[in-house]
Each structure stands twice: as structure tokens, then as C-alpha cells.
Amino acid sequence: MVGSVSYYGSSVPPPYHVEWTITLDGDRGRFEVTPGYGASQRWSADFVADPALATAACTSLAAADQVDEPPPGSAVVTAELAGSDGHTLRRRTTVVTNGDVYGALRALVPAATWEQVYGS
């Protein structure tokens, strides 16, 4: 699987707003966090992507509703992924942190990597 998934947190003022991106290239992954709103700060780390967790994340994304115009203030995930079989997944959907899509994406990034980067 190759591509990226980006999360744009709900419209709240800094420092509560956050944006992050998971980039995949086969079993190589990269997790990057920024406070968003044009901030130049970036924190990132590489990780090894578990194929089963990557599949679960894609399955969750594929099942999510496509949302072309999210409600104002919504947290949004945008995905552009391609499998080795040529199948592509493009999806934009709203998410909540305790929802299936967010949970599957969160599980894809190893806990130590998440804590290291997100905690920065």
C-alpha cells in the first residue's frame, strides 16, 4: 500500500487544534504531527507498518461515508491510498476520536511512535 491519510482536527483555537499525516510505502510508514493553521513546527518519526493493521485501516476508511462538504468545525480525514493490485482508495470523511476510522488509523501507528511524535 502506498499513499497517505491526513487528519485535520476540529476547528478549535491553538493549541488544541492538531493535524497529522500517516504516509505509507509498503511496510514503511511515517507519522507526522503539526499544530496546523500554517504553523511551521513539525514532529515526525518512521515506523514499520503491520500489514493486518493497514488492511483494517483501509477497510474502515472504505466503509466510511464520503463527505464532500463536512459540517463547519468537523474533524476530517482525507485518504489517498493505492494497493499493489492497482486498487485505489480516495475518501474524505468526518471522524470522532472514539470512532472506528480514527481508532483504526490510531492502531496503525505503533503506540511508542504515536506517543513520541504526538507527545512532542
C-alpha positions as CSV (number, residue, x, y, z in Angstrom):
1,M,0.0,0.0,0.0
2,V,1.3,3.4,-0.9
3,G,-0.2,6.8,-0.1
4,S,-1.3,9.0,2.8
5,V,-4.0,9.6,5.3
6,S,-4.3,13.1,6.8
7,Y,-6.3,14.2,9.9
8,Y,-7.4,17.8,10.4
9,G,-8.7,18.3,13.9
10,S,-11.9,20.2,14.6
11,S,-11.9,24.0,14.3
12,V,-10.7,24.9,17.7
13,P,-8.1,27.6,18.6
14,P,-4.5,26.8,19.1
15,P,-3.0,24.9,21.0
16,Y,-6.0,22.5,20.8
17,H,-6.1,22.1,17.1
18,V,-3.8,19.4,15.6
19,E,-3.2,17.9,12.2
20,W,-1.4,14.7,11.5
21,T,-0.5,12.6,8.5
22,I,0.3,8.9,8.1
23,T,2.3,8.1,5.0
24,L,2.7,4.5,3.8
25,D,5.1,3.0,1.3
26,G,4.7,-0.8,1.6
27,D,5.7,-1.7,5.1
28,R,7.4,1.6,5.7
29,G,5.4,4.3,7.5
30,R,5.9,7.8,8.6
31,F,3.8,9.7,11.2
32,E,3.9,13.5,11.2
33,V,2.2,15.9,13.5
34,T,1.8,19.7,13.2
35,P,-0.3,22.1,15.3
36,G,-1.8,23.2,12.0
37,Y,-3.2,26.6,10.9
38,G,0.0,27.3,9.0
39,A,2.4,26.5,11.9
40,S,6.0,25.7,10.8
41,Q,6.5,23.2,13.7
42,R,6.6,19.5,12.6
43,W,7.3,16.4,14.6
44,S,7.7,13.1,12.8
45,A,9.0,9.5,13.1
46,D,9.2,6.5,10.9
47,F,7.7,3.1,11.8
48,V,7.1,-0.4,10.4
49,A,3.5,-0.8,9.3
50,D,1.8,-4.0,10.3
51,P,0.0,-5.3,7.1
52,A,-3.0,-6.5,9.1
53,L,-3.5,-3.1,10.8
54,A,-3.0,-1.3,7.4
55,T,-5.7,-3.6,5.9
56,A,-8.0,-2.9,8.9
57,A,-7.5,0.9,8.5
58,C,-8.3,0.7,4.8
59,T,-11.4,-1.4,5.4
60,S,-12.6,1.1,7.9
61,L,-11.9,4.0,5.5
62,A,-13.6,2.2,2.7
63,A,-16.7,1.7,4.8
64,A,-16.9,5.3,5.8
65,D,-19.2,7.8,4.1
66,Q,-17.7,10.1,1.6
67,V,-18.2,13.6,2.8
68,D,-17.5,16.3,0.2
69,E,-18.6,19.2,2.3
70,P,-18.0,18.5,6.0
71,P,-20.1,20.4,8.5
72,P,-18.2,23.5,9.9
73,G,-15.9,22.7,12.7
74,S,-15.7,18.9,11.9
75,A,-12.6,16.8,12.3
76,V,-11.9,15.4,8.8
77,V,-9.8,12.5,7.5
78,T,-8.6,12.6,3.8
79,A,-7.1,9.4,2.4
80,E,-5.4,8.7,-0.9
81,L,-4.1,5.2,-1.0
82,A,-3.2,2.6,-3.7
83,G,-2.7,-1.1,-3.2
84,S,-0.1,-3.2,-5.0
85,D,-3.0,-4.7,-7.0
86,G,-3.8,-1.3,-8.5
87,H,-6.9,-0.7,-6.4
88,T,-7.2,2.9,-5.1
89,L,-9.0,4.4,-2.2
90,R,-9.8,8.0,-2.1
91,R,-12.0,9.1,0.8
92,R,-12.8,12.2,2.7
93,T,-14.9,11.7,5.8
94,T,-15.7,13.2,9.2
95,V,-14.4,11.4,12.3
96,V,-14.5,11.5,16.0
97,T,-11.7,10.3,18.2
98,N,-13.6,7.4,19.6
99,G,-14.9,6.3,16.2
100,D,-14.0,3.3,14.0
101,V,-11.9,5.2,11.4
102,Y,-9.9,7.2,13.9
103,G,-9.3,4.1,16.0
104,A,-8.1,2.0,13.1
105,L,-5.7,4.8,12.0
106,R,-4.5,5.2,15.5
107,A,-3.8,1.5,15.8
108,L,-1.8,1.5,12.6
109,V,0.8,3.8,14.2
110,P,2.7,1.9,16.9
111,A,2.0,3.2,20.4
112,A,5.6,4.2,21.1
113,T,5.8,6.1,17.8
114,W,2.4,7.8,18.5
115,E,3.5,8.9,22.0
116,Q,6.9,10.1,20.8
117,V,5.6,12.2,18.0
118,Y,2.2,13.3,19.3
119,G,3.6,14.0,22.7
120,S,6.2,16.4,21.3
